[in-house]
Amino acid sequence: DHHAFWASPNGRTIITGNDGGVYFSHTRGDSWRFVENLPLAQFYHLAVDDQVPFNVYGGLQDNGSWYGPSDVWETKGILNAHWRRVGGGDGFATVPDPTDEQYGYSMSQQGNLYRFDRVTGARWDIQPVHPDGIPLRFNWNAALSLDPHDPAALYLGSQFVHRTRDHGASWEILSPDLTTDDASKQRQDVSGGLTLDATGAENHTTIVDISPSPLEDGVIWVGTDDGNVQVTRDDGATWTEVGAAIPGVPDGTWVPDVEPSNHDAAAAYVVFDDHRRGNWETYLYRTRDYGASWERLPTDGVFGFAHDLEEDPLEPGLLFLGTEFGLYMSLDAGSSWDPWTSNGLPPAPVRESQV
């Protein structure tokens, strides 16, 4: 998938950037040179395990899912050969199994979920289906998360919240349809604009974030791509849509991240992203009463729309905000923000900022 293009004034030299890196042509495109010394790709998600040295897991746009060592006790350093592919397609969330370091989970577009064996290389398709045959709507980048209270539990989002406690051998549905289920936004198989959508990239009215509370078992927050913020306090028996109580957000705005607090079970943060309709405003809110009421956090000094917020697990006043144009941090619980410029981090999109 090509994302960047430049041509010289005489048209002979062309540079193109895609999911796999950068290419040069000095012959108007008749021949190309791939730049092999720039290891460029597009990671969607990152995770690490507890091995020594720890391994890094991630999914790459159009280049599958991989894991590799953070360090090696060899004289040559980390090589391409140290990395192992554990998933195909467009790689998204890729996470180790916290109950057994030999295994993990990798996901590609439309919630195609696999369990993999790091030793043998085997993979098993474990994507759930609805027991009544209802078609499931999985986002291009579907929600996937582990449970902080049960290391064997894994959540996956379609329009429903799915949970497995046996590594994908069986699934239970914890919710009704948590989206608006707006039929006018579900025409991707009728018209994708110019051509029919064959990839799932245009799936809409889907769950894009599932976040169990790290403090209170049974509290789960959900964000959808059509503006709903849902919460359950009884492990999915009942759900409350609390997004309507959030003031000042255009209807139907994406909810890419709901962040339950690490310090207050009733508190959570929510990020809204409306850039797909040309709106670059930063929307950031906090609740202290399970979503019954919300306050908008000031974002003076933050440029552009946000993707993700993380609260430090030890210091409650320390927040990190990932935006389309870099990473910001707050030392006063969101009252003010400063750009993070340490370690050479550029003003690039930060869609996850795990701490």
Buried (B, 14 or more C-beta within 10 A) or exposed (E): EEEEEEBEEEEEBBBBBBBBBBBEBEEEEEEEEEEEEEEEBBBBBBBBBEEEEEBBBBBBBBBBBBBBBEEEEEEEEBEEEBBBBBBBBBBBBBBBBBEEBEBBBBBBBBBBBBBBBBEEEEBEEBBBEBEEEEEBBBBBBBBBBBBBBBEBBBBBBBBBBBBBBEBBEEBEBBBBBBBBEEEEBBEBEEEBEEEEBEEBBBBBBBBBBBBBBBBBBEBBBBBBBBBBBBBBBEEBEEBBBBBEBBEEBEEBBBBBBBBBBBBBBBBBBBBBBBBEEEEEBBBBBBBBEBBEEBEBBBBEEBBBBBBBBBBBEEEBEBBBBBBBBBBBBBBEBBEBBEBBEEEEEEBEBBBBBEE
